Amino acid sequence: MDVEIRPHAGVGPFRFGMPFDEAMEIAPTLGRVSHRPGAERPPGKYVVNFDDSAFQYVLSFPEGGTLTAVELWRFRDEAADITVTFDELDVFRTPGEELVEQLEERGHTVSYDDDLGIHALPELKMSFANNSSFEYPVDEEGDPLYFDYVLVSTEPVV
């Protein structure tokens, strides 16, 4: 599965501004959809779990019921047939430091919040982080090698 991040437009098959019902027609074709009890309709977050790899889309719908943000959580199976790209870069298989360097080389402004551990691309309303407690591959110093989380939003990011 190939998933393309398109800032200001959407992620994969999901477009920002897409009505909830339209997104929920697509979501079950990608995986199992879950939400917190009592949140069958917006507002809320809806998790799409893709197969056994543990790759997830998290779709955010505020009160108005149209898609405003997509979170992507990295697959846990290193052999997963999933490629998530932004600006032709594989965001979950390119080492984090290298990804940031390549984004900056392509003219993107990347800011870093040391307290939150988030790399943000403010003009694109997206951010990258290592938020999981899952044991992903690490570098020589024991730090996560890859980002495991991406947020793409219609709202400003830190």
C-alpha positions, 0 to 999 in steps of 0.5 A: 500500500502506498500512502501519499501525504499532501499537505493542505489537501489530505493523506492517502484517500482522505481529503481535508474537508471530506464529509464524515460519511464519505470518509467512513465509506472509504475507511472500512476498505482499508482496515478495521475502524474503531472509535471511543464508545458513544462516538459513532458520529462526530465530533471525535477521532476514528482509528483505521487499523490496517491489517496485522502490521499495526499501521494506523490512520487516525481521522479527526472530525470536529463538531462540523463533521468534516475531516480536519486532521490525519495522524499516521502511526508507523507499522510495527512489522518492518517487512510491511508492504506500506510506503508513506511518502511526502515530497517523494521521501519515505517518511517511515523508512528514512532515518529521522535525522536524514529525513529532516536534512533532506526536507530542509535541503528541499526548502522546507522549514523544520522547527524542533520542539525539544520539550515535546520531541516534535519536528514541525513543518509549520507552513505545511501544518504537519509534524513528525515525532517518535511518540510510541513505546513500541520497540522500533529499530534504534541507532547506536545511541539507543534513540529511535531510528525512524519517526513513528508518527506524522500529523497532517492538519488544517490547523497550525502545528507546534 
